[in-house]
Amino acid sequence: MKRYKLRIRRPDGGAVETVIEDPEANRRGLALIAHPHPLHGGSMENKVVTTLARAAVECGYVAVRPNFRGVGTSDGEFDHGEGETEDLLAVAEFVVPKFGDLPLHLYGFSFGAYVQHRVALRLAAEHLVMVGPAVSMYAFEPPATRTDIIHGEVDELIPLAAVQRYAEQHEVPLHVIAGADHFFHKKLRALQDQLLALCHQP
């Protein structure tokens, strides 16, 4: 696997710090991964985000992990999902042509799931996976592409009942990790296994 870090330019002139992990052999997809809330310690190094990247690479996807504006060396400051959406769109615009016609998959955790569902409204993505989506904190629209949700059974920040309502309303498959809290403490392996199962679905 090849791993490298770069700063990708946005249309506004700012740069987005991004880590790319490339399985190189037998690539079968491109996974753009969004981290949780920047003002609450969210970054590309979040343990759930790195688990998403690990599963993506194991699946044969090129894993792309940006830091939202104001995090790490990414320019700018927190923008309530608006600017963060632009960050991901800029990264996608840069990386998609680099890897030919690989299908694009969007992974987002917590606040990152909210941003990714916005990105899916503007990009042609094959699959959106929302992990611990903050549906009780932000206004989520109906999914714009094939979507799956993974949620912890005992999530203390985003009640499972709220996620169930969203999933049922929009007929989105919901995969509940037994005994898992919001950050999947001691349940990261179960999360990774669920991601691998999803990526091998036809």
C-alpha positions, -999 to 999 in steps of 0.1 A, spaced: 0 0 0 12 35 -8 4 63 16 10 100 10 -2 134 23 -9 165 2 -26 198 2 -54 201 -23 -64 236 -35 -100 248 -32 -116 273 -56 -113 300 -29 -75 295 -29 -73 277 4 -59 242 8 -73 210 22 -48 187 40 -55 152 27 -41 117 33 -44 92 5 -40 54 10 -37 35 -22 -39 -3 -23 -23 0 -58 -30 -36 -68 -66 -45 -79 -82 -11 -72 -120 -14 -74 -132 19 -60 -124 53 -45 -136 61 -9 -139 97 2 -140 98 40 -154 126 62 -145 131 99 -166 142 128 -172 178 141 -141 200 139 -150 219 171 -152 187 191 -118 172 182 -128 157 149 -100 151 124 -88 126 98 -70 108 127 -102 100 145 -102 63 154 -135 57 136 -123 75 105 -91 55 104 -112 24 108 -133 35 78 -101 40 58 -87 6 68 -118 -11 57 -119 8 24 -83 -2 16 -90 -38 25 -119 -36 1 -96 -25 -27 -107 12 -25 -83 41 -26 -90 58 8 -90 96 8 -91 113 42 -92 151 42 -91 174 72 -120 199 71 -111 236 70 -95 248 103 -83 213 112 -46 203 109 -31 223 82 -63 228 62 -69 265 56 -100 283 69 -124 279 99 -154 259 108 -184 267 85 -213 247 98 -213 222 70 -214 247 41 -176 252 37 -169 216 47 -191 204 17 -170 226 -5 -138 211 10 -150 176 0 -161 186 -34 -127 202 -41 -109 170 -29 -132 149 -51 -126 171 -81 -88 166 -77 -87 129 -69 -114 114 -91 -95 122 -124 -63 108 -109 -77 73 -106 -96 70 -138 -131 57 -138 -132 41 -103 -166 43 -87 -169 69 -59 -180 58 -24 -187 84 3 -181 75 39 -189 99 67 -189 97 105 -212 118 127 -210 154 115 -191 140 85 -221 119 76 -242 151 74 -216 167 51 -213 136 29 -251 134 25 -248 170 11 -220 160 -11 -241 132 -25 -266 157 -37 -240 173 -60 -217 144 -70 -224 112 -88 -215 86 -61 -222 49 -63 -227 45 -25 -230 66 6 -223 50 40 -233 71 70 -218 60 103 -234 74 135 -252 101 114 -261 132 134 -297 132 123 -309 146 156 -286 176 153 -288 186 116 -315 186 89 -309 156 67 -325 155 33 -337 123 16 -307 103 3 -296 111 -32 -279 78 -39 -278 42 -26 -273 46 11 -266 25 42 -264 36 78 -243 20 105 -251 30 141 -242 20 176 -269 4 197 -262 25 227 -251 57 210 -251 84 237 -250 114 214 -273 104 185 -302 83 198 -308 51 179 -345 59 178 -339 91 158 -318 72 133 -344 45 130 -370 71 122 -349 86 94 -340 51 80 -376 40 80 -389 72 65 -364 69 36 -362 31 33 -325 31 41 -309 -1 54 -298 4 90 -271 -18 105 -269 -17 143 -237 -26 161 -247 -43 193 -233 -27 224 -216 1 205 -215 37 217 -211 68 194 -173 63 190 -176 25 188 -153 20 218 -141 -17 218 -164 -22 188 -141 -10 159 -135 -45 147 -173 -50 144 -176 -17 126 -149 -27 102 -165 -61 95 -198 -44 87 -181 -20 63 -164 -50 46 -197 -68 43 -213 -37 26 -184 -32 2 -187 -68 -10 -224 -65 -18 -233 -65 -55 
